[in-house]
Amino acid sequence: MSSTVGTTSSGGVFIGGIKSGINTAALIDAAVAQKTRRADVLQVEIDENTAKIAAYDQLTTLTSAVDTALTRLRGPEGFFDDRENAFALKAGTVLTSDGSDFSSILDISIGSDAVPGTYEIEVLEVAKVQRVGSSNIADDTAALGYAGTFDLGLLGGGTANINITAGQSLRDIASAINALKDTSGVEASILKVSETEFQLILSGRETAKDLETFPTSGDDVLNLLGVSDGFGGFQNTLQAASGALIKFDGIEIRRDDNNFDDLVDGIELNIKNAAPGTLISLEVDNDVTSVKDAIIGFIEAYNAFRDFVVQNQQVDNSGNVAQNAILFSDGLLNGLTDQYSDLIGQNFGNGGVIQTIRDLGITIGNNNKLEITDEVKLDAALLNNFEEIKSAFASSAQTDNEEFRLTRNTSTISSTSITFDLTTDGAGTITGVTANGDGSAFTIDGDSVVGAIGGQFEGLRFTYVGTDANVTINADLSQGLADKIINRSNAYTDSVTGLIIREKASLQSQNREKTQDASDIIAKAEKFRQTQIEKYAKLEADTARLNVLLDQIRAILGNNDDD
C-alpha cells in the first residue's frame, strides 16, 4: 500500500493511508491526472508546433541558400546597377614574349565592362618622384644654429611654410617638414651615408612633379644645408621626376603616375618596373570558370533543399510517417517544391541550341536532384554558347531611351514588351503614364513609374532622368531562370509577407495560447489536489477516532478480537 504525503490547508503535514488502509496516493494521482489530461494533450500539440517552426526555419535557410546561389546568375536586380554577376565577370590570360613573370612588371585588373579581345603591352618607363639630398652632416641630432622660414611644395601645387629655429637639429628639420607633408606634398627622411655622416632627403609624394622651395625670412636654411641652390633649383638631385611610358597595342602612351586606368573600359594597369623589349600579351574573355562555379553552387544548394524534401516524405514499411518527417504533406513545402520543379524543368525559350538544362549536361536524377552527368557538355556550352546560357539564367532589359531605366524587377513576368507614354513637368517629375495604352498599369512616384499592385506589371519600377515634356519609350524585358525562381519563391520565403513567416507567426500564436491554457489547467488541478488531500486527511482523522473508540469498547468488554 502506498501513502500520500501532503500539506493541509491549516499547514499540517498529512500522511494518508496509514489508518484507513486506502491507497489515497493512487486515488489522488488518478483524479489529478484526469484533470490534467487536456494539459498533456496541449503540451503534445505545443511540441509539434515547435518542431514545425524549427522545420520551417530550416526550410527558410535552405531556400535562402538557393536564392544566394542564383543571385550570382540572375544579373543585377535592377539590371542597370553596378553589382556584378558571374556572367559579367571577365578573365584574362597573360603571356610574356620572353617567358618571364609579368607580375614583376605590372599588375592587371579586369572589370566586368572589359571588352573581350587581345591586347599587347610594353612597359618602357616607370613614373618617379623627384628626390634631392643635402650635404653631409656630421651629427643629425646636434643643433644647427639656423633660424629661418621657407616655402616647400610641388610645382603647380600647394606649398607649406616651414619654420626652423636655431636649436633644431637635422632630425628636427625633417620632423618639421613631415608635419606639413600633406599640405606640401613633400616628405623628409634621414639617410646615414657613412659611420659619421648623414643626409637630409626630400622626396615628392607625387610622380612627374618637381619640388620647389623659396626662403621667406631669416636664414636660407635649405641652401645652408646644401639642398637648394638659392635660385629655385637644387644642388644634389638624386632622382628626377618623370611620368610613366608604355606601348599599348603599339601606341606610346604617357601618364604622370603609374596607374593606367583609362586606356580602355574595364582594364586597369599599374606599372611596377620598366621592361623595354618584353611584350606582354593580355587576352580578355568571359569568365566561364566563375559561371560554371555559380551553376555548381546552385545545384548544390538546390540538392540540399531536395534532401530536406525527401526527409519530409519518408514513411516506414508499415506506412507510418517517419519521426523526422515534420513537414509530411505540408502545403507550403509542397507548393514551394512544385514551384521549383516547374521552373527548373521548363524550356528556356530563347530560340538557341541551349533550350533546357539537359543541353548543359545537367539531368534530374534520383529524388529529383540535379546532376551534372556530362561535364564535357557543360564546358563546351560555356565556351561556345556563352550568350545563350546567359540569356537562359540572367535577366535583361533594353529600352530605346537611355534616360529611361529599369531600376527594380521583382515581378514574375517571363518576358514582355511595353510601350510607355510619359508626360512630365519638364523638370524630371512624371505627371502621367500609360503602358501599352493602359493608364492604370503603373503608378507615379516622382521620377519613377511603378507597376500597380495586383496588376500584371507589379514588381517593375522604371526611372526617367530626362526632361522632355512628352516622350514615348519602348522597353523589352526578358526574365531568366534565376530571377524566375527567386521571384516565384518569394511569395513563400519573404521575411515580412511570405507564407512561411506568416505560418510561423500563426503557430507561435497558437503556442502562446496553448501554453496559457495548459498553465491554467495545471493550476486548477493543483487546487483540486489540495481539496483531495483535505478530504482524505479528514477521512484519516475520522478513521483514527473510530479506531480509538473501538479499542475502548474492546477494553470495556474485555475482548481484543477484531471479529
TIKOL-622176 format. One record per residue (C-alpha): x, y, z; chain; residue number from 1. Coordinates in pm, 1 decimal, decimal comma. Layout:
% TIKOL-622176
PT       xx       yy       zz kette  nr
PT        X        Y        Z     A NUM
...
This chain:
% TIKOL-622176
PT       xx       yy       zz kette  nr
PT      0,0      0,0      0,0     A   1
PT    123,1    348,5    -81,9     A   2
PT     69,3    655,4    130,3     A   3
PT      2,3   1014,9     34,8     A   4
PT    216,8   1295,1    175,2     A   5
PT     75,0   1647,6    157,1     A   6
PT      8,9   1967,7    344,7     A   7
PT   -337,7   2051,0    467,7     A   8
PT   -489,1   2397,9    449,6     A   9
PT   -401,9   2450,2    816,1     A  10
PT    -36,7   2386,6    740,4     A  11
PT     -9,3   2043,2    896,9     A  12
PT    165,4   1751,0    730,9     A  13
PT    -73,1   1482,0    613,4     A  14
PT     27,9   1120,2    551,0     A  15
PT   -265,0    935,2    401,1     A  16
PT   -342,3    564,5    404,4     A  17
PT   -198,5    493,9    749,8     A  18
PT   -523,7    443,1    940,0     A  19
PT   -774,3    380,1    665,8     A  20
PT   -568,7    134,7    466,2     A  21
PT   -686,2    307,0    148,9     A  22
PT   -426,3    381,0   -126,5     A  23
PT   -501,4    752,6   -123,9     A  24
PT   -191,2    832,9   -330,2     A  25
PT   -324,7    636,0   -624,0     A  26
PT   -670,3    781,8   -584,4     A  27
PT   -548,2   1143,3   -572,7     A  28
PT   -292,6   1099,0   -853,4     A  29
PT   -555,1    935,4  -1073,7     A  30
PT   -803,2   1213,2  -1007,0     A  31
PT   -544,4   1487,1  -1073,6     A  32
PT   -424,4   1309,1  -1387,6     A  33
PT   -780,2   1310,7  -1511,1     A  34
PT   -789,6   1686,0  -1457,7     A  35
PT   -452,4   1749,1  -1633,2     A  36
PT   -510,7   1518,1  -1930,2     A  37
PT   -609,6   1812,0  -2150,1     A  38
PT   -291,9   1997,4  -2049,2     A  39
PT    -88,5   1693,1  -2154,5     A  40
PT   -263,1   1696,4  -2491,8     A  41
PT   -191,5   2068,3  -2526,9     A  42
PT    177,3   2011,1  -2448,7     A  43
PT    197,4   1749,0  -2721,8     A  44
PT     43,9   1998,7  -2964,4     A  45
PT    287,6   2269,1  -2847,4     A  46
PT    582,4   2033,9  -2902,6     A  47
PT    453,6   1950,3  -3250,7     A  48
PT    415,6   2319,2  -3336,6     A  49
PT    764,7   2395,0  -3200,7     A  50
PT    912,2   2118,1  -3414,2     A  51
PT    723,8   2253,3  -3714,0     A  52
PT    856,0   2605,7  -3653,7     A  53
PT   1210,4   2467,1  -3639,4     A  54
PT   1148,0   2278,7  -3964,5     A  55
PT   1023,1   2599,6  -4128,1     A  56
PT   1339,2   2774,3  -4008,8     A  57
PT   1545,5   2502,4  -4173,5     A  58
PT   1338,9   2534,4  -4491,1     A  59
PT   1394,8   2910,9  -4492,8     A  60
PT   1769,6   2861,3  -4453,8     A  61
PT   1776,7   2616,3  -4744,8     A  62
PT   1570,6   2837,5  -4976,5     A  63
PT   1785,6   3137,7  -4883,5     A  64
PT   2090,3   2936,4  -4989,8     A  65
PT   1921,5   2865,6  -5324,3     A  66
PT   1845,2   3236,7  -5368,8     A  67
PT   2202,2   3333,8  -5276,6     A  68
PT   2345,6   3089,0  -5527,8     A  69
PT   2110,4   3212,0  -5800,5     A  70
PT   2190,9   3577,0  -5728,9     A  71
PT   2526,5   3523,6  -5899,7     A  72
PT   2341,3   3408,1  -6211,9     A  73
PT   2040,6   3640,0  -6214,2     A  74
PT   2210,1   3964,0  -6311,6     A  75
PT   2156,3   4283,8  -6109,7     A  76
PT   1805,6   4316,9  -5967,0     A  77
PT   1761,7   4645,9  -6145,5     A  78
PT   1964,9   4534,8  -6447,2     A  79
PT   2132,6   4876,0  -6459,2     A  80
PT   2300,4   4896,7  -6119,0     A  81
PT   2669,7   4835,0  -6060,1     A  82
PT   2656,6   4496,8  -5887,2     A  83
PT   2850,0   4232,6  -6073,4     A  84
PT   2722,7   3886,6  -6154,8     A  85
PT   2900,0   3580,5  -6284,7     A  86
PT   2804,2   3648,4  -6645,7     A  87
PT   2951,2   3999,2  -6628,5     A  88
PT   3289,2   3888,1  -6497,7     A  89
PT   3587,3   3877,4  -6729,3     A  90
PT   3904,6   3672,3  -6705,8     A  91
PT   4245,0   3735,9  -6855,6     A  92
PT   4524,5   3516,3  -6987,0     A  93
PT   4869,3   3678,1  -6976,3     A  94
PT   5182,8   3571,0  -7165,2     A  95
PT   5522,8   3741,2  -7198,0     A  96
PT   5743,7   3729,3  -7503,3     A  97
PT   6046,1   3612,5  -7301,1     A  98
PT   5862,0   3377,0  -7069,1     A  99
PT   5917,2   3597,4  -6761,5     A 100
PT   5664,3   3655,7  -6483,3     A 101
PT   5453,6   3955,3  -6583,2     A 102
PT   5360,3   4032,8  -6220,9     A 103
PT   5707,5   4176,6  -6156,1     A 104
PT   5643,6   4431,8  -6433,2     A 105
PT   5282,3   4535,5  -6377,0     A 106
PT   4955,5   4446,4  -6209,4     A 107
PT   4646,8   4393,5  -6425,9     A 108
PT   4287,0   4435,4  -6312,3     A 109
PT   3998,3   4334,3  -6537,3     A 110
PT   3648,6   4469,0  -6471,7     A 111
PT   3311,3   4348,1  -6590,8     A 112
PT   3292,4   4616,6  -6859,7     A 113
PT   3611,9   4499,4  -7032,3     A 114
PT   3567,5   4413,9  -7399,1     A 115
PT   3685,8   4062,4  -7492,1     A 116
PT   3994,1   4078,5  -7710,7     A 117
PT   4373,4   4055,6  -7713,7     A 118
PT   4596,9   4347,6  -7612,6     A 119
PT   4975,5   4393,2  -7631,8     A 120
PT   5160,0   4591,5  -7362,8     A 121
PT   5522,5   4701,5  -7328,7     A 122
PT   5640,3   4896,5  -7022,8     A 123
PT   5908,6   5145,5  -7128,8     A 124
PT   5941,4   5381,5  -6830,3     A 125
PT   5814,6   5386,8  -6473,6     A 126
PT   5687,3   5709,9  -6319,8     A 127
PT   5914,0   5850,2  -6047,6     A 128
PT   5910,2   6119,5  -5782,1     A 129
PT   6185,3   6377,3  -5754,5     A 130
PT   6432,2   6314,2  -5474,9     A 131
PT   6700,6   6559,1  -5359,0     A 132
PT   6961,3   6541,4  -5083,5     A 133
PT   7157,7   6774,0  -4857,6     A 134
PT   7530,2   6798,4  -4794,5     A 135
PT   7674,2   6550,5  -4548,5     A 136
PT   7611,6   6647,9  -4186,0     A 137
PT   7832,6   6505,9  -3909,8     A 138
PT   7568,1   6496,0  -3633,5     A 139
PT   7198,8   6453,0  -3712,7     A 140
PT   7089,5   6536,9  -3355,9     A 141
PT   7303,8   6846,5  -3281,8     A 142
PT   7157,7   7198,3  -3300,4     A 143
PT   7248,6   7351,4  -3637,0     A 144
PT   7210,0   7718,5  -3539,8     A 145
PT   6994,9   7802,4  -3845,9     A 146
PT   6687,0   8019,1  -3798,0     A 147
PT   6457,8   8094,2  -4089,5     A 148
PT   6143,4   8004,5  -4279,3     A 149
PT   6092,4   7867,1  -4627,6     A 150
PT   5809,3   7757,0  -4856,5     A 151
PT   5820,4   7397,6  -4975,7     A 152
PT   5592,4   7220,4  -5221,8     A 153
PT   5543,3   7062,6  -5563,5     A 154
PT   5545,4   7263,8  -5883,3     A 155
PT   5189,9   7362,6  -5968,0     A 156
PT   5057,1   7252,6  -5627,9     A 157
PT   5019,7   7395,2  -5278,8     A 158
PT   5310,6   7491,4  -5054,4     A 159
PT   5372,8   7477,3  -4681,1     A 160
PT   5564,5   7739,6  -4482,2     A 161
PT   5826,7   7564,9  -4267,5     A 162
PT   5967,6   7749,4  -3965,0     A 163
PT   6312,1   7646,4  -3833,1     A 164
PT   6473,6   7769,4  -3510,5     A 165
PT   6840,8   7781,9  -3414,3     A 166
PT   6811,7   7499,5  -3163,1     A 167
PT   6681,9   7245,5  -3411,1     A 168
PT   6883,9   6952,6  -3546,1     A 169
PT   6874,9   6779,3  -3884,1     A 170
PT   6622,0   6533,8  -3744,1     A 171
PT   6411,8   6819,6  -3606,7     A 172
PT   6404,7   6980,6  -3951,3     A 173
PT   6293,2   6650,2  -4107,0     A 174
PT   6014,2   6627,9  -3847,3     A 175
PT   5903,1   6986,3  -3915,4     A 176
PT   5880,3   6911,8  -4289,4     A 177
PT   5687,8   6585,4  -4232,6     A 178
PT   5439,3   6758,3  -4004,8     A 179
PT   5316,1   6951,5  -4311,2     A 180
PT   5374,3   6689,5  -4579,5     A 181
PT   5002,3   6657,6  -4655,9     A 182
PT   4999,3   7028,7  -4741,4     A 183
PT   5330,5   7048,2  -4924,6     A 184
PT   5331,7   6709,4  -5095,4     A 185
PT   5693,2   6666,1  -4982,2     A 186
PT   5825,9   6432,2  -4716,5     A 187
PT   6167,7   6412,3  -4549,7     A 188
PT   6388,8   6131,3  -4423,1     A 189
PT   6739,5   6098,9  -4277,5     A 190
PT   6990,2   5879,4  -4461,0     A 191
PT   7306,0   5762,0  -4284,3     A 192
PT   7561,9   5773,9  -4565,1     A 193
PT   7864,1   5670,2  -4356,0     A 194
PT   7950,3   5587,5  -3996,8     A 195
PT   7981,2   5958,4  -3918,6     A 196
PT   7771,0   6140,2  -4179,8     A 197
PT   7402,1   6196,1  -4253,1     A 198
PT   7195,1   6347,6  -4532,0     A 199
PT   6850,1   6506,2  -4533,0     A 200
PT   6648,9   6352,1  -4820,1     A 201
PT   6342,8   6531,5  -4961,6     A 202
PT   6104,0   6330,0  -5176,6     A 203
PT   5794,3   6437,7  -5366,1     A 204
PT   5478,9   6245,3  -5289,1     A 205
PT   5355,3   6261,6  -5649,4     A 206
PT   5532,3   6132,5  -5957,9     A 207
PT   5617,6   6360,4  -6252,4     A 208
PT   5611,1   6671,7  -6031,0     A 209
PT   5923,8   6872,1  -5944,6     A 210
PT   5996,3   7005,2  -5597,6     A 211
PT   6012,9   7379,1  -5541,8     A 212
PT   6130,8   7583,1  -5243,3     A 213
PT   6192,8   7950,8  -5162,9     A 214
PT   6324,0   8118,0  -4847,1     A 215
PT   6075,9   8363,8  -4696,0     A 216
PT   6260,7   8506,1  -4395,0     A 217
PT   6580,7   8468,2  -4188,8     A 218
PT   6843,5   8215,6  -4289,7     A 219
PT   6808,9   8030,3  -4619,7     A 220
PT   6805,7   7700,8  -4427,8     A 221
PT   6785,4   7456,8  -4719,6     A 222
PT   7061,4   7640,0  -4904,6     A 223
PT   7285,1   7627,6  -4595,6     A 224
PT   7214,8   7252,8  -4571,9     A 225
PT   7322,4   7209,0  -4934,9     A 226
PT   6974,5   7119,4  -5057,2     A 227
PT   6871,3   7422,6  -5266,4     A 228
PT   7097,3   7635,1  -5484,9     A 229
PT   6942,9   7967,0  -5382,3     A 230
PT   6782,5   8018,7  -5723,6     A 231
PT   6485,9   7782,4  -5701,8     A 232
PT   6685,4   7476,4  -5803,1     A 233
PT   6864,9   7204,5  -5613,2     A 234
PT   7233,2   7128,5  -5558,2     A 235
PT   7200,9   6749,6  -5527,8     A 236
PT   6926,1   6586,8  -5735,7     A 237
PT   6920,1   6215,5  -5661,3     A 238
PT   6626,8   6127,5  -5888,8     A 239
PT   6442,6   6336,4  -6145,1     A 240
PT   6062,8   6341,9  -6152,0     A 241
PT   5917,3   6162,5  -6451,9     A 242
PT   5598,0   6006,0  -6582,7     A 243
PT   5531,8   5650,5  -6698,2     A 244
PT   5554,5   5544,3  -7059,9     A 245
PT   5404,8   5229,7  -7210,6     A 246
PT   5317,3   5096,5  -7550,9     A 247
PT   4959,4   4971,5  -7573,7     A 248
PT   4884,5   4790,9  -7897,3     A 249
PT   5186,2   4968,2  -8048,6     A 250
PT   5081,3   5319,2  -7940,1     A 251
PT   5304,1   5508,5  -7695,6     A 252
PT   5104,6   5643,1  -7402,4     A 253
PT   5226,8   5863,0  -7115,0     A 254
PT   5077,2   5922,1  -6773,6     A 255
PT   5201,2   6128,2  -6478,6     A 256
PT   5171,5   5828,9  -6246,6     A 257
PT   5199,1   5451,8  -6280,6     A 258
PT   4827,2   5390,1  -6297,9     A 259
PT   4673,9   5345,0  -6642,7     A 260
PT   4303,7   5302,7  -6564,4     A 261
PT   4156,9   5493,8  -6856,2     A 262
PT   4306,9   5323,9  -7160,5     A 263
PT   4007,1   5107,0  -7245,5     A 264
PT   3695,4   5026,1  -7046,8     A 265
PT   3740,0   4760,3  -6782,6     A 266
PT   4118,8   4723,5  -6793,1     A 267
PT   4346,9   4884,2  -6534,9     A 268
PT   4726,3   4860,9  -6542,7     A 269
PT   4950,3   4950,9  -6250,7     A 270
PT   5312,9   4978,6  -6359,2     A 271
PT   5580,7   4841,8  -6123,5     A 272
PT   5901,7   4808,8  -6326,7     A 273
PT   6017,7   4903,4  -6673,8     A 274
PT   6092,7   4615,2  -6910,6     A 275
PT   6170,8   4750,3  -7259,7     A 276
PT   6164,4   4472,5  -7517,0     A 277
PT   5935,6   4242,9  -7316,2     A 278
PT   5596,2   4222,9  -7483,4     A 279
PT   5304,2   4128,2  -7259,7     A 280
PT   5002,6   3972,7  -7431,3     A 281
PT   4670,8   4008,3  -7246,7     A 282
PT   4373,7   3807,1  -7372,1     A 283
PT   4040,4   3907,9  -7216,3     A 284
PT   3737,2   3681,5  -7235,5     A 285
PT   3423,7   3590,0  -7042,4     A 286
PT   3498,0   3430,2  -6706,3     A 287
PT   3345,6   3091,0  -6783,3     A 288
PT   3502,2   2939,9  -6470,3     A 289
PT   3305,6   3176,1  -6245,7     A 290
PT   2983,3   3096,6  -6431,9     A 291
PT   3046,6   2724,1  -6400,0     A 292
PT   3120,4   2761,9  -6029,1     A 293
PT   2796,2   2959,7  -5989,4     A 294
PT   2596,0   2688,0  -6168,4     A 295
PT   2756,0   2420,6  -5948,7     A 296
PT   2679,6   2633,6  -5641,5     A 297
PT   2313,0   2649,2  -5744,0     A 298
PT   2297,0   2273,4  -5799,3     A 299
PT   2447,4   2206,0  -5456,1     A 300
PT   2206,9   2446,8  -5284,1     A 301
PT   1907,9   2302,9  -5470,1     A 302
PT   2007,4   1944,3  -5390,3     A 303
PT   2032,0   2032,8  -5019,2     A 304
PT   1673,7   2156,1  -5048,2     A 305
PT   1575,7   1832,4  -5221,6     A 306
PT   1732,3   1627,9  -4937,7     A 307
PT   1505,9   1816,8  -4697,5     A 308
PT   1203,2   1742,9  -4915,7     A 309
PT   1287,2   1371,6  -4926,9     A 310
PT   1336,7   1366,1  -4548,9     A 311
PT    985,6   1500,2  -4504,5     A 312
PT    833,7   1239,3  -4738,0     A 313
PT    959,6    930,0  -4553,9     A 314
PT    725,8    653,2  -4431,7     A 315
PT    824,3    316,3  -4286,0     A 316
PT    728,1    -29,1  -4416,9     A 317
PT    409,3    -18,1  -4213,2     A 318
PT    303,0    307,5  -4371,6     A 319
PT    377,5    519,1  -4065,3     A 320
PT    525,1    866,4  -4115,6     A 321
PT    891,3    886,3  -4012,8     A 322
PT    960,6   1069,8  -3688,1     A 323
PT   1179,6   1332,7  -3857,1     A 324
PT    927,7   1396,4  -4138,8     A 325
PT    797,7   1702,2  -3956,7     A 326
PT    651,5   1863,9  -4269,1     A 327
PT    495,9   1550,0  -4415,8     A 328
PT    221,0   1653,1  -4662,6     A 329
PT    278,0   2016,9  -4564,9     A 330
PT    109,6   2250,3  -4811,7     A 331
PT    381,0   2516,9  -4802,2     A 332
PT    665,5   2272,5  -4859,5     A 333
PT    473,3   2100,3  -5138,1     A 334
PT    382,9   2431,6  -5301,6     A 335
PT    741,4   2556,4  -5294,5     A 336
PT    866,8   2222,0  -5425,9     A 337
PT    623,2   2238,1  -5717,4     A 338
PT    734,2   2594,6  -5799,8     A 339
PT   1098,6   2489,7  -5815,0     A 340
PT   1028,4   2174,9  -6016,9     A 341
PT    810,3   2351,5  -6272,2     A 342
PT   1066,2   2625,7  -6338,7     A 343
PT   1373,9   2402,8  -6347,2     A 344
PT   1212,5   2165,9  -6594,3     A 345
PT   1084,8   2434,3  -6830,9     A 346
PT   1211,5   2527,3  -7176,7     A 347
PT   1424,9   2842,6  -7175,9     A 348
PT   1252,8   2960,9  -7492,3     A 349
PT   1547,5   3162,4  -7622,6     A 350
PT   1543,4   3007,8  -7967,9     A 351
PT   1900,2   2877,8  -7949,8     A 352
PT   2064,1   2540,2  -7903,3     A 353
PT   2050,9   2574,5  -7522,8     A 354
PT   1683,9   2507,8  -7459,8     A 355
PT   1678,1   2315,7  -7129,2     A 356
PT   1917,0   2224,4  -6850,1     A 357
PT   1975,9   1894,9  -7033,1     A 358
PT   2156,2   2091,9  -7303,5     A 359
PT   2407,0   2187,9  -7033,0     A 360
PT   2477,5   1826,5  -6941,3     A 361
PT   2254,2   1858,9  -6631,8     A 362
PT   1984,2   1599,8  -6565,2     A 363
PT   1725,6   1532,6  -6295,6     A 364
PT   1828,5   1214,4  -6113,7     A 365
PT   1731,4   1019,9  -5803,0     A 366
PT   1498,4   1202,7  -5564,5     A 367
PT   1465,3   1472,7  -5832,5     A 368
PT   1812,9   1606,3  -5751,9     A 369
PT   2015,3   1784,4  -6019,5     A 370
PT   2323,5   1607,8  -6151,2     A 371
PT   2599,6   1713,8  -6390,3     A 372
PT   2608,8   1393,9  -6590,5     A 373
PT   2810,3   1535,1  -6880,8     A 374
PT   3067,6   1791,3  -6764,3     A 375
PT   3229,5   1799,9  -7108,1     A 376
PT   2896,8   1913,0  -7250,0     A 377
PT   2869,4   2186,1  -6986,9     A 378
PT   3221,8   2311,9  -7056,9     A 379
PT   3161,0   2313,9  -7431,6     A 380
PT   2835,6   2505,3  -7388,1     A 381
PT   3008,6   2768,3  -7172,0     A 382
PT   3281,6   2814,8  -7431,0     A 383
PT   3068,5   2804,4  -7744,5     A 384
PT   2723,3   2923,8  -7634,9     A 385
PT   2801,1   3164,0  -7353,0     A 386
PT   2543,6   3425,4  -7452,2     A 387
PT   2266,7   3164,0  -7476,6     A 388
PT   2344,9   3036,2  -7127,3     A 389
PT   2344,1   3394,7  -7006,8     A 390
PT   2001,7   3458,6  -7158,9     A 391
PT   1874,7   3133,6  -7003,1     A 392
PT   1975,6   3224,4  -6647,1     A 393
PT   2014,8   3603,4  -6636,9     A 394
PT   1752,4   3868,8  -6687,5     A 395
PT   1788,4   4155,5  -6929,5     A 396
PT   1610,6   4479,7  -7008,3     A 397
PT   1650,1   4708,7  -7304,0     A 398
PT   1489,4   5043,5  -7379,1     A 399
PT   1520,7   5274,2  -7678,1     A 400
PT   1580,9   5572,8  -7448,1     A 401
PT   1898,0   5585,2  -7237,6     A 402
PT   1729,6   5821,9  -6992,7     A 403
PT   1467,3   5561,3  -6902,1     A 404
PT   1592,2   5266,7  -6699,2     A 405
PT   1453,1   4966,2  -6521,2     A 406
PT   1565,1   5005,4  -6159,6     A 407
PT   1382,5   4713,7  -5995,7     A 408
PT   1230,5   4386,1  -6104,8     A 409
PT   1071,7   4154,3  -5850,4     A 410
PT    791,1   4055,9  -6085,8     A 411
PT    700,2   3711,0  -6213,6     A 412
PT    694,0   3825,4  -6577,4     A 413
PT    890,7   3593,8  -6805,3     A 414
PT    925,0   3833,1  -7096,2     A 415
PT    727,9   4124,4  -7229,2     A 416
PT    739,6   4438,8  -7439,3     A 417
PT    594,2   4762,4  -7307,1     A 418
PT    535,4   5092,8  -7483,1     A 419
PT    534,8   5380,0  -7233,7     A 420
PT    388,8   5722,8  -7299,6     A 421
PT    516,5   5966,0  -7037,7     A 422
PT    432,7   6327,3  -6963,1     A 423
PT    648,0   6531,6  -6725,2     A 424
PT    663,9   6879,1  -6577,7     A 425
PT    980,9   6938,7  -6779,0     A 426
PT   1197,4   6916,5  -6464,3     A 427
PT   1206,6   6539,3  -6422,8     A 428
PT    882,9   6478,4  -6231,5     A 429
PT    648,2   6243,2  -6415,8     A 430
PT    290,3   6369,9  -6432,5     A 431
PT    128,1   6098,6  -6643,2     A 432
PT    199,0   5746,3  -6771,2     A 433
PT     31,0   5485,1  -6986,3     A 434
PT    168,8   5137,4  -7059,9     A 435
PT     51,4   4978,6  -7382,1     A 436
PT   -231,6   5232,9  -7369,6     A 437
PT   -338,0   5141,4  -7013,1     A 438
PT   -334,0   5437,6  -6774,7     A 439
PT   -380,1   5220,7  -6463,8     A 440
PT    -97,6   4971,0  -6522,4     A 441
PT    163,9   5190,0  -6349,5     A 442
PT    158,2   5441,9  -6067,4     A 443
PT    379,9   5752,4  -6043,5     A 444
PT    646,7   5804,5  -5776,8     A 445
PT    838,0   6125,0  -5851,8     A 446
PT   1074,0   6045,8  -6140,3     A 447
PT    972,2   5678,1  -6141,6     A 448
PT    679,5   5465,2  -6255,9     A 449
PT    588,6   5156,7  -6053,7     A 450
PT    384,5   4855,7  -6160,3     A 451
PT     42,3   4875,7  -5996,2     A 452
PT    -14,1   4634,4  -5707,8     A 453
PT   -218,7   4340,1  -5826,8     A 454
PT   -158,3   4422,8  -6192,6     A 455
PT     42,4   4231,0  -6449,0     A 456
PT    343,4   4464,0  -6407,1     A 457
PT    359,7   4450,4  -6027,1     A 458
PT    724,1   4436,2  -5917,1     A 459
PT    856,8   4657,2  -6200,4     A 460
PT    998,2   5002,9  -6139,6     A 461
PT   1135,4   5231,4  -6412,0     A 462
PT   1309,6   5565,4  -6357,1     A 463
PT   1321,3   5854,8  -6603,9     A 464
PT   1602,3   6110,8  -6576,8     A 465
PT   1512,8   6315,4  -6883,0     A 466
PT   1330,3   6647,2  -6907,1     A 467
PT   1115,8   6605,6  -7219,5     A 468
PT    755,8   6704,7  -7155,0     A 469
PT    620,2   6419,9  -7368,8     A 470
PT    808,2   6106,2  -7461,1     A 471
PT    730,9   5758,3  -7595,1     A 472
PT    963,4   5477,7  -7486,8     A 473
PT    974,8   5111,7  -7587,2     A 474
PT   1106,2   4858,1  -7334,0     A 475
PT   1178,3   4487,7  -7387,0     A 476
PT   1218,1   4266,9  -7078,5     A 477
PT   1334,8   3908,5  -7057,3     A 478
PT   1346,9   3727,8  -6724,3     A 479
PT   1595,7   3444,2  -6683,9     A 480
PT   1559,4   3124,9  -6482,4     A 481
PT   1743,3   3269,8  -6179,8     A 482
PT   1506,6   3564,5  -6144,3     A 483
PT   1202,9   3344,2  -6208,2     A 484
PT   1292,6   3106,2  -5926,5     A 485
PT   1382,8   3382,7  -5681,8     A 486
PT   1076,1   3593,2  -5755,4     A 487
PT    832,8   3299,9  -5766,0     A 488
PT    956,5   3155,6  -5436,4     A 489
PT    947,2   3498,7  -5275,0     A 490
PT    575,7   3452,4  -5204,5     A 491
PT    676,7   3173,1  -4967,7     A 492
PT   1010,9   3298,2  -4835,1     A 493
PT    974,2   3676,0  -4799,0     A 494
PT   1084,1   3766,7  -4446,0     A 495
PT    789,7   4004,7  -4396,4     A 496
PT    496,7   3892,0  -4609,3     A 497
PT    593,0   3535,9  -4708,1     A 498
PT    363,4   3241,3  -4643,6     A 499
PT    625,9   3069,6  -4428,3     A 500
PT    677,1   3362,6  -4191,2     A 501
PT    300,8   3403,4  -4163,3     A 502
PT    252,9   3033,6  -4082,3     A 503
PT    529,5   3051,6  -3822,1     A 504
PT    361,4   3353,0  -3662,7     A 505
PT     33,0   3160,0  -3650,6     A 506
PT    198,5   2858,9  -3486,1     A 507
PT    376,2   3081,2  -3234,7     A 508
PT     45,5   3250,0  -3150,7     A 509
PT   -119,6   2908,8  -3104,5     A 510
PT    162,8   2801,7  -2875,8     A 511
PT    122,2   3107,0  -2657,1     A 512
PT   -249,1   3037,1  -2622,1     A 513
PT   -199,1   2664,8  -2560,8     A 514
PT     75,9   2732,7  -2305,9     A 515
PT   -155,0   2965,6  -2114,1     A 516
PT   -442,6   2715,2  -2131,3     A 517
PT   -218,1   2433,9  -2007,6     A 518
PT    -89,2   2652,1  -1725,3     A 519
PT   -446,4   2733,7  -1618,5     A 520
PT   -543,9   2365,0  -1627,3     A 521
PT   -244,2   2263,0  -1416,3     A 522
PT   -312,8   2541,7  -1164,5     A 523
PT   -672,9   2424,5  -1127,4     A 524
PT   -559,2   2064,1  -1095,8     A 525
PT   -321,7   2159,5   -815,1     A 526
PT   -607,9   2328,6   -632,4     A 527
PT   -810,0   2011,7   -682,2     A 528
PT   -521,0   1808,7   -540,2     A 529
PT   -536,7   2018,8   -221,8     A 530
PT   -909,9   1957,6   -183,4     A 531
PT   -847,5   1582,4   -221,4     A 532
PT   -570,5   1594,9     37,8     A 533
PT   -809,7   1779,7    274,3     A 534
PT  -1078,3   1520,1    211,0     A 535
PT   -852,6   1225,2    277,4     A 536
PT   -697,3   1399,4    576,7     A 537
PT  -1044,0   1423,6    728,9     A 538
PT  -1106,7   1059,0    641,9     A 539
PT   -786,0    954,8    815,9     A 540
PT   -875,0   1164,5   1121,7     A 541
PT  -1223,6   1015,5   1141,4     A 542
PT  -1083,5    666,2   1097,3     A 543
PT   -833,6    729,5   1375,8     A 544
PT  -1107,8    843,2   1615,6     A 545
PT  -1323,9    541,8   1533,7     A 546
PT  -1029,9    311,3   1592,8     A 547
PT   -973,5    469,1   1935,2     A 548
PT  -1343,2    424,2   2017,4     A 549
PT  -1329,4     63,3   1902,1     A 550
PT  -1027,9     -1,3   2123,6     A 551
PT  -1211,2    149,1   2419,0     A 552
PT  -1518,1    -72,2   2361,5     A 553
PT  -1297,7   -380,1   2339,4     A 554
PT  -1126,4   -285,3   2658,5     A 555
PT  -1464,3   -249,2   2836,5     A 556
PT  -1585,5   -580,8   2701,7     A 557
PT  -1253,1   -748,8   2757,6     A 558
PT  -1244,1   -863,5   2401,2     A 559
PT   -948,6   -781,1   2176,8     A 560
PT  -1072,6   -996,6   1890,3     A 561
PT  -1111,0   -798,9   1569,6     A 562
PT  -1418,2  -1006,0   1493,9     A 563
